[in-house]
Amino acid sequence: MHATVDYFKRFYEKGRPLVVYEKSVVQNDECTFFLVKEGADRKIVILSRGSMLRPVKDFEVAEYGKFRVGDDAYVFAVCPFSHANVSVLRRVFHFLCPQTSGLKVAVGMGDRIGLATPGHIRAAKAGVFPVFAQQSVRELSRTARTFDDVLDDVTWAVFQEGYRDGFGADADHLKSIDDVERAVSAGYTMFTVDPSEYVDNNVERYSLEELEEKFTALPWCDLECDVEGFKKLYEGKKVTIGNEVFVLTRQSLFRMAVKYSAAISFAAKVFWRVKTILGNEDFDFEVSVDETDVPTSPEEHVFIALELRRLGVKVTSLALRFVGKFEKAIDYIGDLKEFEESIKKHVSIARSLGPYKISIHSGSDKFSIFPILGKYASDLIHLKTAGTSYLEALRIVARHEPALFREIVLFALQRYEEDRKAYYVTTDLSRIPDPNKILDSELEPTYLDENNGRQLLHITYGSVLTTKKSGGEWVYRERIHRCLIEHEEEFYETVAKHLRCHIEAVWS
């Protein structure tokens, strides 16, 4: 440990246990900054020899102090964890600020509880850009957090772990301009627009006459074109990708335009809003059409890519709806050969019409397809995970607080029917046993190593983390946090081991 930090610890502790995060120790402007934990509370300490603490003026300070070691005098400030203080830290240390990934392969490691990022940092692999701050608007709503909260927790973890290699911040599944502006204001560097509400999933049921009517009624002003100009541009157009030639017939053009053009228009609107706010600053931009009823065909992918390019939207990545099922918390369900043939075509299109990355949403635990992704797109993948880190957190609860874990399972069973409405899952509740009949030692494998238990706990996270008593205190959230903080090293290593398996399976 740095000598002056050790002096502070011996002076400040005075019988109360104090943990110094040694990796966090960093020098700036003749001062030493580091992170400490006192009980469950984490604080920033700024320490300097002499009597001056020049960087302190912008921080919220809870306590000042001074001490002597021989002839040397020291002065320190103890600062609480707060949004204001984390914001100042980002100004002082640039390595705490999120960056863009560009076309670097990337892995998103979302954290629904705000404590898992040290494990993500330890799982990070050289050559794969980590996106530590990744949260969708739906997840924010379900966890009662904000974009600021997510980025602040990540900043804190990056500081704690002494991480210096850069990370991204992805505002995921944005559905409104207001959400976009909040994410920009919070300092995010990646914006994933979800225009699924504008996708018309009924196109296969329309007659040609109905398609023509809906085609004529598209938002042509927003699409910066008119009906005749659009038909002239695309009808009969041939696009060669590798050995395959796509011909946009009148009917296929109408069908694809009716299905996707309003969504593409919204995506363009979001892109240009971000561009207007940030000016010349770089940002990553992803368009997600993965939450549609049927898989995105290669021809539809070509159309989407051409339209985004025509509208000046520079995408870093594109999330498609792939063949098979990408259910939450479990492995891929589907024909692996069919998936392999499909991903080959989509990657070829992304290389030819971009390049941009193929983004894999709901990528947690899809171990059977990871080798396929690595084989065909190891240089062009953005893999997104989130809920799996929450499940790894619950492993720690099952091991050390079995009574709390049983409460969570029973509550999740009560909430399942309501919470599942936002997800497509095939959970069979009849195969989930009563936790009161399960031995402590069997809780983890029974509920966290079996698909039905995993899905139950995954999709009910919001209810578990936000349910309050009549007095306003959290029912489960603070108890989960306390357990994780008490066993933080085990928690970090458990998360790191699991996420490392994901990363190495794709980028071995």
Secondary structure, 3 states (H helix, E strand, C coil): CCHHHHHHHHHHHCCCCCEEEEEEEEEECCEEEEEEEECCEEEEEEEEECCCCHHHHHCCCCEEEEEEECCEEEEEEEEECCHHHHHHHHHHCHHHCCCCCCCCCEEEECCCCCCCHHHHHHHCCCCCEEEEEEEEHHHHHHHCCCHHHHHHHHHHHHHHHCCCCCCEEEEEEECCHHHHHHHHHHCCCEEEECCHHHCCCCHHHCCHHHHHHHHHCCCCCCCCCCHHHHHHHHCCCEEEECCEEEECCHHHHHHHHHHHHHHHHHHHHHHHHHHHHHCCCCCEEEEECCCCCCCCCHHHHHHHHHHHHHCCCCCCEEECCCCCECCCCCCCECCHHHHHHHHHHHHHHHHHHCCCEEEECCCCCCCCCHHHHHHHHCCCEEEEECHHHHHHHHHHHHHHCHHHHHHHHHHHHHHHHHHHHHCCCCCCHHHCCCHHHCCHHHHHHHHHCCHHHHHHHHHCHHHHHHCECCCCCECCHHHHHHHHHHCHHHHHHHHHHHHHHHHHHHCC
